[in-house]
Amino acid sequence: MNSGNSTFRVRELIGNSNATLPAFGQIIFEAAKLYVERRQSITIDFTDVHQLTESFIRSSIGKLVSIHPEETHLVKVTGLVKKEWETDIKNAIKHELNPYEAAFSQQRLKDIFI
């Protein structure tokens, strides 16, 4: 693995434009987990994804961020079709990291989006 940023394209990995099932989120999590564990930056690319649910977000991005919750900068998100998905992702991450929620600031969550 290289030390640069690795990109995981949701549409390609799940074979679907609807990121709705926790099982689909688990595919993303498993693909990217080793990079995050090694503190390597990753980007999750939602290009050509038309539906997104909290259960998908929690089982993918939420679990990835929870590996090193103090280092949210390791996980980046791009290609969101809808602006409100940023809020959905922030909320799902907060929910997934409930024990750490008090430590998160809006700025740290804002740093996820590129």
C-alpha positions, 0 to 999 in steps of 0.5 A, a space after each residue: 500500500 502506498 502512503 498517498 490517498 486511496 479512493 474507493 468508488 462506491 458505485 463501482 464497489 457495490 455495483 449499484 447506484 443506491 447506497 442504501 443497505 448496511 451490507 453495501 456499507 460493509 463492502 466499503 468498510 472492508 475495502 478501506 479498513 486496512 488503510 485507515 487502520 494504518 493511518 493512511 488517508 482515504 477518499 470515499 467517492 459517491 459519484 453516480 450514487 443517487 440514494 444514500 441512507 443512514 444505515 449505509 453511512 454508519 456501516 461504512 463511513 461511521 465505522 471507518 471514522 471510529 477506527 481512529 476517532 481522533 483523526 477524522 482527517 483520514 476519511 474524506 468524502 467526495 462526489 455527493 449528489 445532494 448537499 443535504 447528504 453532508 448533514 446526513 453523514 455528519 449526523 450518522 458519524 456522530 451517532 456511530 461515535 456516540 461515546 466520542 460525540 462530545 469531543 467532536 467539533 463542527 470544524 473537525 466534521 467539516 474537514 471531512 468534505 472535499 
